[in-house]
Amino acid sequence: MIDESKEFPFIVVSPQNPSIAPLWDDQTLMALVDDVVSRYVVDSTRIYLTGMSRGG
């Protein structure tokens, strides 16, 4: 669908935690969120953070 230029009303960001890092660095993660918010039109009341595996 993306290849067909379909637009979606949401943004998904999937950062990867390097295998050498035991835990997420909160400041780096929030800097990523701030960067996305500054680049795109984002409803700041609808930001959700979730994770899988070590990101959970």
C-alpha distance matrix in Angstrom:
0.0 3.8 5.4 5.1 6.7 5.5 8.4 9.6 13.4 14.1 14.8 15.0 17.7 18.8 22.1 24.0 27.7 29.7 31.7 34.9 34.4 35.7 34.2 31.9 33.6 33.2 33.9 31.3 28.6 29.7 29.7 26.1 25.4 27.6 25.9 22.4 24.2 25.9 22.9 20.5 21.3 21.8 23.7 26.2 27.2 23.8 23.6 23.5 24.4 24.2 24.6 24.7 27.5 29.7 27.5 28.3
3.8 0.0 3.8 5.3 5.1 5.3 7.2 8.7 12.4 12.7 12.6 13.0 15.2 16.6 19.7 21.8 25.6 27.5 29.7 32.7 32.2 33.8 32.3 29.7 31.2 30.8 31.2 28.5 26.1 27.1 26.8 23.1 22.7 24.7 22.7 19.4 21.3 22.8 19.7 17.6 18.8 19.6 21.9 24.3 25.7 22.6 21.9 22.2 22.9 23.1 23.4 23.8 26.6 28.4 26.0 27.3
5.4 3.8 0.0 3.8 5.4 7.5 10.1 12.3 16.0 16.4 16.1 16.3 18.1 19.2 21.9 23.7 27.5 29.0 31.2 34.1 34.0 35.8 34.6 32.2 33.6 33.5 33.8 30.8 28.7 29.9 29.2 25.6 25.5 27.4 25.1 22.0 24.2 25.3 21.9 20.1 21.6 22.8 25.4 27.7 29.3 26.3 25.5 25.7 26.3 26.4 26.3 26.5 29.0 30.8 28.6 30.2
5.1 5.3 3.8 0.0 3.8 5.6 9.1 11.8 15.5 16.8 17.3 18.1 20.4 21.9 24.8 26.9 30.6 32.3 34.6 37.6 37.3 38.9 37.5 34.9 36.3 36.0 36.2 33.4 31.1 32.0 31.5 27.9 27.4 29.2 27.0 23.7 25.4 26.6 23.2 21.0 21.9 23.3 25.6 28.3 29.7 26.7 26.5 27.0 28.0 28.2 28.6 28.9 31.7 33.6 31.2 32.5
6.7 5.1 5.4 3.8 0.0 3.8 6.2 9.5 12.9 14.3 14.8 16.3 18.6 20.6 23.5 25.9 29.7 31.5 34.1 36.9 36.3 38.0 36.3 33.5 34.5 33.9 33.9 31.2 29.0 29.5 28.9 25.4 24.8 26.2 24.0 20.8 22.3 23.2 19.8 17.6 18.4 20.1 22.5 25.3 26.9 24.1 24.0 24.9 26.2 26.9 27.6 28.4 31.4 33.0 30.3 31.6
5.5 5.3 7.5 5.6 3.8 0.0 3.8 6.6 10.2 12.0 13.3 14.9 17.8 19.9 23.1 25.7 29.4 31.6 34.0 36.9 36.1 37.5 35.5 32.8 34.0 33.1 33.4 31.0 28.4 28.8 28.6 25.2 24.1 25.7 24.0 20.5 21.6 23.0 20.0 17.3 17.5 18.6 20.5 23.5 24.7 21.7 22.0 22.8 24.4 25.0 26.0 26.9 30.1 31.9 29.1 29.9
8.4 7.2 10.1 9.1 6.2 3.8 0.0 3.8 6.8 8.9 10.4 12.7 15.7 18.4 21.5 24.5 28.0 30.5 33.1 35.8 34.6 35.9 33.7 30.7 31.7 30.5 30.7 28.5 25.9 25.9 25.8 22.5 21.1 22.5 21.1 17.5 18.2 19.7 16.9 13.9 13.8 15.0 16.8 19.9 21.1 18.4 18.8 20.0 21.8 22.9 24.3 25.7 29.0 30.5 27.5 28.3
9.6 8.7 12.3 11.8 9.5 6.6 3.8 0.0 3.8 5.6 7.8 10.1 13.6 16.2 19.6 22.6 25.9 28.7 31.2 34.0 32.5 33.5 31.2 28.2 29.4 28.0 28.5 26.5 23.6 23.6 23.9 20.7 18.9 20.7 19.8 16.0 16.5 18.7 16.5 13.2 12.7 13.0 14.4 17.3 18.2 15.1 15.6 16.5 18.5 19.6 21.2 22.7 26.2 27.8 24.7 25.1
13.4 12.4 16.0 15.5 12.9 10.2 6.8 3.8 0.0 3.8 7.2 10.2 13.7 16.7 19.9 23.2 26.2 29.3 31.9 34.4 32.6 33.4 30.7 27.6 28.5 26.7 27.1 25.6 22.6 22.0 22.6 19.8 17.4 18.9 18.6 14.8 14.6 17.0 15.4 11.8 10.4 10.1 10.9 14.1 14.7 11.9 12.9 14.4 17.0 18.5 20.8 22.8 26.5 27.8 24.4 24.6
14.1 12.7 16.4 16.8 14.3 12.0 8.9 5.6 3.8 0.0 3.8 6.7 10.1 13.2 16.3 19.6 22.5 25.7 28.3 30.8 28.9 29.6 26.9 23.8 24.8 23.0 23.6 22.1 18.9 18.6 19.4 16.4 14.1 16.1 15.8 12.1 12.2 15.1 13.7 10.4 9.8 8.6 9.8 12.2 13.1 9.9 10.0 11.2 13.4 15.0 17.2 19.4 23.0 24.2 20.7 21.1
14.8 12.6 16.1 17.3 14.8 13.3 10.4 7.8 7.2 3.8 0.0 3.8 6.6 10.0 12.8 16.3 19.2 22.3 25.1 27.4 25.6 26.6 24.0 20.8 21.7 20.3 20.6 18.8 15.8 15.8 16.3 13.1 11.2 13.5 12.8 9.1 10.2 13.0 11.4 8.9 9.6 8.4 10.6 12.1 13.8 10.8 9.6 10.5 11.9 13.6 15.3 17.6 21.0 21.8 18.3 19.2
15.0 13.0 16.3 18.1 16.3 14.9 12.7 10.1 10.2 6.7 3.8 0.0 3.8 6.5 9.8 13.0 16.0 19.1 21.6 24.2 22.5 23.5 21.1 18.2 19.5 18.5 19.4 17.2 14.1 15.0 15.8 12.3 11.0 14.0 13.4 10.1 12.0 14.9 13.5 11.7 13.0 11.4 13.3 14.0 15.5 12.3 10.2 9.9 10.1 11.0 12.1 14.1 17.4 18.3 15.0 16.1
17.7 15.2 18.1 20.4 18.6 17.8 15.7 13.6 13.7 10.1 6.6 3.8 0.0 3.8 6.2 9.7 12.7 15.7 18.5 20.9 19.1 20.4 18.1 15.1 16.2 15.6 16.3 13.9 11.0 12.4 12.9 9.2 8.9 12.1 11.3 8.6 11.4 14.0 12.8 12.1 14.1 12.6 14.8 14.7 16.6 13.9 11.0 10.5 9.6 10.5 11.0 13.0 16.0 16.2 12.9 14.8
18.8 16.6 19.2 21.9 20.6 19.9 18.4 16.2 16.7 13.2 10.0 6.5 3.8 0.0 3.8 6.5 9.7 12.6 15.1 17.8 16.4 17.6 15.7 13.1 15.0 15.1 16.4 13.7 10.9 13.3 14.1 10.6 11.0 14.6 13.8 11.8 14.7 17.2 16.2 15.8 17.9 16.3 18.3 17.8 19.4 16.6 13.5 12.1 10.1 9.8 8.9 10.2 12.7 13.0 10.2 12.5
22.1 19.7 21.9 24.8 23.5 23.1 21.5 19.6 19.9 16.3 12.8 9.8 6.2 3.8 0.0 3.8 6.6 9.4 12.4 14.6 13.1 14.8 13.0 10.4 11.9 12.7 13.7 10.7 8.6 11.7 12.0 8.8 10.5 13.7 12.9 11.9 15.1 17.1 16.4 16.9 19.4 17.8 20.0 18.9 20.8 18.5 15.0 13.8 11.1 11.1 9.7 11.0 12.7 11.9 9.4 12.5
24.0 21.8 23.7 26.9 25.9 25.7 24.5 22.6 23.2 19.6 16.3 13.0 9.7 6.5 3.8 0.0 3.8 6.2 8.8 11.4 10.5 12.2 11.3 9.6 11.8 13.5 15.0 11.9 10.5 14.0 14.5 11.8 13.8 17.0 16.2 15.6 18.8 20.7 20.0 20.6 23.2 21.5 23.6 22.4 24.1 21.8 18.2 16.5 13.4 12.5 10.0 10.3 10.8 9.8 8.4 12.0
27.7 25.6 27.5 30.6 29.7 29.4 28.0 25.9 26.2 22.5 19.2 16.0 12.7 9.7 6.6 3.8 0.0 3.8 6.3 8.3 6.8 8.5 7.8 6.7 9.2 11.6 13.5 10.8 10.0 13.8 14.5 12.7 14.9 17.8 17.5 17.6 20.5 22.3 22.2 23.1 25.6 23.6 25.4 23.7 25.3 23.3 19.6 17.7 14.2 13.2 10.5 10.7 10.2 8.0 7.4 11.2
29.7 27.5 29.0 32.3 31.5 31.6 30.5 28.7 29.3 25.7 22.3 19.1 15.7 12.6 9.4 6.2 3.8 0.0 3.8 5.4 5.5 8.4 9.2 9.1 10.9 14.0 15.4 12.6 12.7 16.5 16.6 15.1 17.8 20.4 19.7 20.1 23.2 24.6 24.3 25.6 28.4 26.7 28.7 27.1 28.8 27.0 23.3 21.5 18.0 17.0 14.1 13.8 12.6 10.3 10.8 14.5
31.7 29.7 31.2 34.6 34.1 34.0 33.1 31.2 31.9 28.3 25.1 21.6 18.5 15.1 12.4 8.8 6.3 3.8 0.0 3.8 5.5 7.2 9.4 10.7 13.0 16.3 18.1 15.7 15.8 19.5 20.0 18.6 21.0 23.8 23.3 23.6 26.6 28.2 27.9 29.0 31.7 29.9 31.7 30.0 31.4 29.4 25.8 23.6 20.0 18.4 15.1 13.9 11.8 9.6 11.4 14.6
34.9 32.7 34.1 37.6 36.9 36.9 35.8 34.0 34.4 30.8 27.4 24.2 20.9 17.8 14.6 11.4 8.3 5.4 3.8 0.0 3.8 6.4 9.2 10.8 12.3 16.0 17.4 15.3 16.2 19.8 20.0 19.3 22.0 24.3 23.9 24.8 27.7 29.0 29.0 30.5 33.2 31.5 33.3 31.3 32.9 31.2 27.5 25.6 21.9 20.6 17.6 16.9 14.8 11.9 13.6 16.9
34.4 32.2 34.0 37.3 36.3 36.1 34.6 32.5 32.6 28.9 25.6 22.5 19.1 16.4 13.1 10.5 6.8 5.5 5.5 3.8 0.0 3.8 5.6 7.2 8.7 12.3 14.0 12.3 13.1 16.6 17.2 16.8 19.2 21.5 21.6 22.6 25.2 26.6 27.0 28.5 31.0 29.0 30.5 28.3 29.7 28.3 24.6 22.7 19.0 18.0 15.4 15.3 13.6 10.2 11.3 14.4
35.7 33.8 35.8 38.9 38.0 37.5 35.9 33.5 33.4 29.6 26.6 23.5 20.4 17.6 14.8 12.2 8.5 8.4 7.2 6.4 3.8 0.0 3.8 7.1 9.3 12.4 14.9 14.0 14.2 17.4 18.8 18.5 20.4 22.9 23.5 24.3 26.5 28.4 29.0 30.1 32.3 29.9 31.0 28.6 29.7 28.3 24.7 22.4 18.6 17.2 14.5 14.3 12.1 8.4 10.2 12.6
34.2 32.3 34.6 37.5 36.3 35.5 33.7 31.2 30.7 26.9 24.0 21.1 18.1 15.7 13.0 11.3 7.8 9.2 9.4 9.2 5.6 3.8 0.0 3.8 6.4 8.9 11.8 11.4 11.1 14.1 15.9 15.8 17.2 19.8 20.8 21.5 23.4 25.4 26.4 27.3 29.2 26.7 27.6 25.1 26.0 24.8 21.2 19.0 15.3 14.3 12.1 12.8 11.4 7.6 8.1 10.4
31.9 29.7 32.2 34.9 33.5 32.8 30.7 28.2 27.6 23.8 20.8 18.2 15.1 13.1 10.4 9.6 6.7 9.1 10.7 10.8 7.2 7.1 3.8 0.0 3.8 5.9 8.8 8.0 7.3 10.4 12.2 12.1 13.5 16.0 17.0 17.8 19.7 21.7 22.7 23.7 25.6 23.1 24.2 21.6 22.9 21.7 18.1 16.2 12.6 12.3 10.7 12.3 12.1 8.7 7.5 10.2
33.6 31.2 33.6 36.3 34.5 34.0 31.7 29.4 28.5 24.8 21.7 19.5 16.2 15.0 11.9 11.8 9.2 10.9 13.0 12.3 8.7 9.3 6.4 3.8 0.0 3.8 5.6 5.4 6.3 8.8 10.0 10.9 12.7 14.4 15.6 17.1 18.7 20.2 21.6 23.1 25.1 22.8 24.0 21.2 22.8 22.2 18.5 17.4 14.0 14.7 13.8 15.8 15.8 12.5 11.1 13.5
33.2 30.8 33.5 36.0 33.9 33.1 30.5 28.0 26.7 23.0 20.3 18.5 15.6 15.1 12.7 13.5 11.6 14.0 16.3 16.0 12.3 12.4 8.9 5.9 3.8 0.0 3.8 5.5 5.1 6.1 8.5 9.9 10.6 12.2 14.1 15.5 16.5 18.2 20.1 21.3 22.9 20.3 21.1 18.0 19.4 19.2 15.7 14.8 11.9 13.3 13.3 16.1 16.8 13.9 11.6 13.4
33.9 31.2 33.8 36.2 33.9 33.4 30.7 28.5 27.1 23.6 20.6 19.4 16.3 16.4 13.7 15.0 13.5 15.4 18.1 17.4 14.0 14.9 11.8 8.8 5.6 3.8 0.0 3.8 5.5 5.2 6.1 8.7 9.9 10.3 12.1 14.3 15.2 16.2 18.4 20.1 21.9 19.7 20.9 17.8 19.8 20.0 16.5 16.5 14.1 16.0 16.4 19.2 20.1 17.1 14.8 16.9
31.3 28.5 30.8 33.4 31.2 31.0 28.5 26.5 25.6 22.1 18.8 17.2 13.9 13.7 10.7 11.9 10.8 12.6 15.7 15.3 12.3 14.0 11.4 8.0 5.4 5.5 3.8 0.0 3.8 5.5 5.0 6.3 8.8 9.8 10.5 12.5 14.3 15.2 16.7 18.6 20.9 19.1 20.8 18.2 20.5 20.1 16.5 16.4 13.8 15.5 15.3 17.8 18.7 16.0 13.7 16.4
28.6 26.1 28.7 31.1 29.0 28.4 25.9 23.6 22.6 18.9 15.8 14.1 11.0 10.9 8.6 10.5 10.0 12.7 15.8 16.2 13.1 14.2 11.1 7.3 6.3 5.1 5.5 3.8 0.0 3.8 5.4 5.1 6.4 8.7 9.9 10.9 12.6 14.4 15.7 16.8 18.8 16.6 18.0 15.6 17.6 16.8 13.1 12.7 10.0 11.8 12.0 14.9 16.3 14.1 11.2 13.5
29.7 27.1 29.9 32.0 29.5 28.8 25.9 23.6 22.0 18.6 15.8 15.0 12.4 13.3 11.7 14.0 13.8 16.5 19.5 19.8 16.6 17.4 14.1 10.4 8.8 6.1 5.2 5.5 3.8 0.0 3.8 5.3 4.9 6.1 8.5 9.8 10.5 12.2 14.3 15.4 17.0 14.6 15.8 12.9 15.1 15.1 11.6 12.1 10.3 13.1 14.2 17.6 19.4 17.3 14.1 15.8
29.7 26.8 29.2 31.5 28.9 28.6 25.8 23.9 22.6 19.4 16.3 15.8 12.9 14.1 12.0 14.5 14.5 16.6 20.0 20.0 17.2 18.8 15.9 12.2 10.0 8.5 6.1 5.0 5.4 3.8 0.0 3.8 5.5 5.0 6.1 8.7 9.8 10.4 12.3 14.4 16.5 14.9 16.8 14.4 17.2 17.2 13.9 14.9 13.4 16.1 16.9 19.9 21.6 19.4 16.5 18.7
26.1 23.1 25.6 27.9 25.4 25.2 22.5 20.7 19.8 16.4 13.1 12.3 9.2 10.6 8.8 11.8 12.7 15.1 18.6 19.3 16.8 18.5 15.8 12.1 10.9 9.9 8.7 6.3 5.1 5.3 3.8 0.0 3.8 5.4 5.1 6.3 8.6 9.9 10.7 12.3 14.8 13.4 15.7 13.8 16.7 15.9 12.5 13.3 11.7 14.1 14.8 17.7 19.6 18.0 14.8 17.3
25.4 22.7 25.5 27.4 24.8 24.1 21.1 18.9 17.4 14.1 11.2 11.0 8.9 11.0 10.5 13.8 14.9 17.8 21.0 22.0 19.2 20.4 17.2 13.5 12.7 10.6 9.9 8.8 6.4 4.9 5.5 3.8 0.0 3.8 5.4 5.2 6.2 8.6 10.1 10.7 12.4 10.3 12.1 10.1 12.9 12.3 8.9 10.2 9.5 12.6 14.2 17.5 20.0 18.7 15.2 16.8
27.6 24.7 27.4 29.2 26.2 25.7 22.5 20.7 18.9 16.1 13.5 14.0 12.1 14.6 13.7 17.0 17.8 20.4 23.8 24.3 21.5 22.9 19.8 16.0 14.4 12.2 10.3 9.8 8.7 6.1 5.0 5.4 3.8 0.0 3.8 5.5 5.1 6.2 8.7 10.2 11.8 10.3 12.2 10.0 13.4 13.7 10.9 13.1 12.9 16.2 17.9 21.3 23.6 22.1 18.7 20.4
25.9 22.7 25.1 27.0 24.0 24.0 21.1 19.8 18.6 15.8 12.8 13.4 11.3 13.8 12.9 16.2 17.5 19.7 23.3 23.9 21.6 23.5 20.8 17.0 15.6 14.1 12.1 10.5 9.9 8.5 6.1 5.1 5.4 3.8 0.0 3.8 5.4 5.1 6.3 8.7 11.4 10.9 13.8 12.5 16.0 15.8 13.1 15.1 14.8 17.7 18.9 21.9 24.2 22.8 19.6 21.7
22.4 19.4 22.0 23.7 20.8 20.5 17.5 16.0 14.8 12.1 9.1 10.1 8.6 11.8 11.9 15.6 17.6 20.1 23.6 24.8 22.6 24.3 21.5 17.8 17.1 15.5 14.3 12.5 10.9 9.8 8.7 6.3 5.2 5.5 3.8 0.0 3.8 5.4 5.2 6.1 8.8 8.1 11.3 10.8 14.2 13.3 10.8 12.9 13.0 15.9 17.4 20.3 23.0 22.2 18.8 20.6
24.2 21.3 24.2 25.4 22.3 21.6 18.2 16.5 14.6 12.2 10.2 12.0 11.4 14.7 15.1 18.8 20.5 23.2 26.6 27.7 25.2 26.5 23.4 19.7 18.7 16.5 15.2 14.3 12.6 10.5 9.8 8.6 6.2 5.1 5.4 3.8 0.0 3.8 5.6 5.5 6.7 5.6 8.4 7.7 11.4 11.3 9.5 12.5 13.5 16.9 19.0 22.3 25.2 24.4 20.8 22.1
25.9 22.8 25.3 26.6 23.2 23.0 19.7 18.7 17.0 15.1 13.0 14.9 14.0 17.2 17.1 20.7 22.3 24.6 28.2 29.0 26.6 28.4 25.4 21.7 20.2 18.2 16.2 15.2 14.4 12.2 10.4 9.9 8.6 6.2 5.1 5.4 3.8 0.0 3.8 5.9 7.7 8.3 11.2 10.7 14.5 14.9 13.3 16.3 17.1 20.4 22.3 25.4 28.1 27.1 23.6 25.3
22.9 19.7 21.9 23.2 19.8 20.0 16.9 16.5 15.4 13.7 11.4 13.5 12.8 16.2 16.4 20.0 22.2 24.3 27.9 29.0 27.0 29.0 26.4 22.7 21.6 20.1 18.4 16.7 15.7 14.3 12.3 10.7 10.1 8.7 6.3 5.2 5.6 3.8 0.0 3.8 7.1 8.7 12.3 12.8 16.5 16.0 14.5 17.2 18.0 20.9 22.5 25.3 28.0 27.3 23.9 25.8
20.5 17.6 20.1 21.0 17.6 17.3 13.9 13.2 11.8 10.4 8.9 11.7 12.1 15.8 16.9 20.6 23.1 25.6 29.0 30.5 28.5 30.1 27.3 23.7 23.1 21.3 20.1 18.6 16.8 15.4 14.4 12.3 10.7 10.2 8.7 6.1 5.5 5.9 3.8 0.0 3.8 5.9 9.6 11.0 14.3 13.5 12.6 15.5 16.9 19.8 21.7 24.5 27.6 27.4 23.8 25.3
21.3 18.8 21.6 21.9 18.4 17.5 13.8 12.7 10.4 9.8 9.6 13.0 14.1 17.9 19.4 23.2 25.6 28.4 31.7 33.2 31.0 32.3 29.2 25.6 25.1 22.9 21.9 20.9 18.8 17.0 16.5 14.8 12.4 11.8 11.4 8.8 6.7 7.7 7.1 3.8 0.0 3.8 6.9 9.2 12.1 11.7 11.8 15.1 17.3 20.3 22.8 25.8 29.1 29.0 25.3 26.3
21.8 19.6 22.8 23.3 20.1 18.6 15.0 13.0 10.1 8.6 8.4 11.4 12.6 16.3 17.8 21.5 23.6 26.7 29.9 31.5 29.0 29.9 26.7 23.1 22.8 20.3 19.7 19.1 16.6 14.6 14.9 13.4 10.3 10.3 10.9 8.1 5.6 8.3 8.7 5.9 3.8 0.0 3.8 5.7 8.6 8.0 8.1 11.5 13.9 17.1 19.9 23.1 26.4 26.4 22.6 23.2
23.7 21.9 25.4 25.6 22.5 20.5 16.8 14.4 10.9 9.8 10.6 13.3 14.8 18.3 20.0 23.6 25.4 28.7 31.7 33.3 30.5 31.0 27.6 24.2 24.0 21.1 20.9 20.8 18.0 15.8 16.8 15.7 12.1 12.2 13.8 11.3 8.4 11.2 12.3 9.6 6.9 3.8 0.0 3.8 5.4 5.6 7.2 10.8 13.9 17.1 20.3 23.6 27.1 27.1 23.3 23.3
26.2 24.3 27.7 28.3 25.3 23.5 19.9 17.3 14.1 12.2 12.1 14.0 14.7 17.8 18.9 22.4 23.7 27.1 30.0 31.3 28.3 28.6 25.1 21.6 21.2 18.0 17.8 18.2 15.6 12.9 14.4 13.8 10.1 10.0 12.5 10.8 7.7 10.7 12.8 11.0 9.2 5.7 3.8 0.0 3.8 5.4 5.7 9.4 12.1 15.6 18.9 22.5 25.7 25.3 21.5 21.5
27.2 25.7 29.3 29.7 26.9 24.7 21.1 18.2 14.7 13.1 13.8 15.5 16.6 19.4 20.8 24.1 25.3 28.8 31.4 32.9 29.7 29.7 26.0 22.9 22.8 19.4 19.8 20.5 17.6 15.1 17.2 16.7 12.9 13.4 16.0 14.2 11.4 14.5 16.5 14.3 12.1 8.6 5.4 3.8 0.0 3.8 6.0 8.9 12.1 15.4 19.0 22.5 25.8 25.7 21.9 21.3
23.8 22.6 26.3 26.7 24.1 21.7 18.4 15.1 11.9 9.9 10.8 12.3 13.9 16.6 18.5 21.8 23.3 27.0 29.4 31.2 28.3 28.3 24.8 21.7 22.2 19.2 20.0 20.1 16.8 15.1 17.2 15.9 12.3 13.7 15.8 13.3 11.3 14.9 16.0 13.5 11.7 8.0 5.6 5.4 3.8 0.0 3.8 6.3 10.0 12.9 16.4 19.7 23.2 23.5 19.8 19.1
23.6 21.9 25.5 26.5 24.0 22.0 18.8 15.6 12.9 10.0 9.6 10.2 11.0 13.5 15.0 18.2 19.6 23.3 25.8 27.5 24.6 24.7 21.2 18.1 18.5 15.7 16.5 16.5 13.1 11.6 13.9 12.5 8.9 10.9 13.1 10.8 9.5 13.3 14.5 12.6 11.8 8.1 7.2 5.7 6.0 3.8 0.0 3.8 6.8 10.1 13.5 16.9 20.3 20.3 16.5 16.2
23.5 22.2 25.7 27.0 24.9 22.8 20.0 16.5 14.4 11.2 10.5 9.9 10.5 12.1 13.8 16.5 17.7 21.5 23.6 25.6 22.7 22.4 19.0 16.2 17.4 14.8 16.5 16.4 12.7 12.1 14.9 13.3 10.2 13.1 15.1 12.9 12.5 16.3 17.2 15.5 15.1 11.5 10.8 9.4 8.9 6.3 3.8 0.0 3.8 6.6 10.1 13.6 16.9 17.2 13.5 12.8
24.4 22.9 26.3 28.0 26.2 24.4 21.8 18.5 17.0 13.4 11.9 10.1 9.6 10.1 11.1 13.4 14.2 18.0 20.0 21.9 19.0 18.6 15.3 12.6 14.0 11.9 14.1 13.8 10.0 10.3 13.4 11.7 9.5 12.9 14.8 13.0 13.5 17.1 18.0 16.9 17.3 13.9 13.9 12.1 12.1 10.0 6.8 3.8 0.0 3.8 7.0 10.6 13.7 13.6 9.9 9.5
24.2 23.1 26.4 28.2 26.9 25.0 22.9 19.6 18.5 15.0 13.6 11.0 10.5 9.8 11.1 12.5 13.2 17.0 18.4 20.6 18.0 17.2 14.3 12.3 14.7 13.3 16.0 15.5 11.8 13.1 16.1 14.1 12.6 16.2 17.7 15.9 16.9 20.4 20.9 19.8 20.3 17.1 17.1 15.6 15.4 12.9 10.1 6.6 3.8 0.0 3.7 7.2 10.4 10.9 7.5 6.4
24.6 23.4 26.3 28.6 27.6 26.0 24.3 21.2 20.8 17.2 15.3 12.1 11.0 8.9 9.7 10.0 10.5 14.1 15.1 17.6 15.4 14.5 12.1 10.7 13.8 13.3 16.4 15.3 12.0 14.2 16.9 14.8 14.2 17.9 18.9 17.4 19.0 22.3 22.5 21.7 22.8 19.9 20.3 18.9 19.0 16.4 13.5 10.1 7.0 3.7 0.0 3.8 6.8 7.5 4.3 4.0
24.7 23.8 26.5 28.9 28.4 26.9 25.7 22.7 22.8 19.4 17.6 14.1 13.0 10.2 11.0 10.3 10.7 13.8 13.9 16.9 15.3 14.3 12.8 12.3 15.8 16.1 19.2 17.8 14.9 17.6 19.9 17.7 17.5 21.3 21.9 20.3 22.3 25.4 25.3 24.5 25.8 23.1 23.6 22.5 22.5 19.7 16.9 13.6 10.6 7.2 3.8 0.0 3.8 6.1 4.9 4.6
27.5 26.6 29.0 31.7 31.4 30.1 29.0 26.2 26.5 23.0 21.0 17.4 16.0 12.7 12.7 10.8 10.2 12.6 11.8 14.8 13.6 12.1 11.4 12.1 15.8 16.8 20.1 18.7 16.3 19.4 21.6 19.6 20.0 23.6 24.2 23.0 25.2 28.1 28.0 27.6 29.1 26.4 27.1 25.7 25.8 23.2 20.3 16.9 13.7 10.4 6.8 3.8 0.0 3.8 5.3 5.5
29.7 28.4 30.8 33.6 33.0 31.9 30.5 27.8 27.8 24.2 21.8 18.3 16.2 13.0 11.9 9.8 8.0 10.3 9.6 11.9 10.2 8.4 7.6 8.7 12.5 13.9 17.1 16.0 14.1 17.3 19.4 18.0 18.7 22.1 22.8 22.2 24.4 27.1 27.3 27.4 29.0 26.4 27.1 25.3 25.7 23.5 20.3 17.2 13.6 10.9 7.5 6.1 3.8 0.0 3.8 5.5
27.5 26.0 28.6 31.2 30.3 29.1 27.5 24.7 24.4 20.7 18.3 15.0 12.9 10.2 9.4 8.4 7.4 10.8 11.4 13.6 11.3 10.2 8.1 7.5 11.1 11.6 14.8 13.7 11.2 14.1 16.5 14.8 15.2 18.7 19.6 18.8 20.8 23.6 23.9 23.8 25.3 22.6 23.3 21.5 21.9 19.8 16.5 13.5 9.9 7.5 4.3 4.9 5.3 3.8 0.0 3.8
28.3 27.3 30.2 32.5 31.6 29.9 28.3 25.1 24.6 21.1 19.2 16.1 14.8 12.5 12.5 12.0 11.2 14.5 14.6 16.9 14.4 12.6 10.4 10.2 13.5 13.4 16.9 16.4 13.5 15.8 18.7 17.3 16.8 20.4 21.7 20.6 22.1 25.3 25.8 25.3 26.3 23.2 23.3 21.5 21.3 19.1 16.2 12.8 9.5 6.4 4.0 4.6 5.5 5.5 3.8 0.0
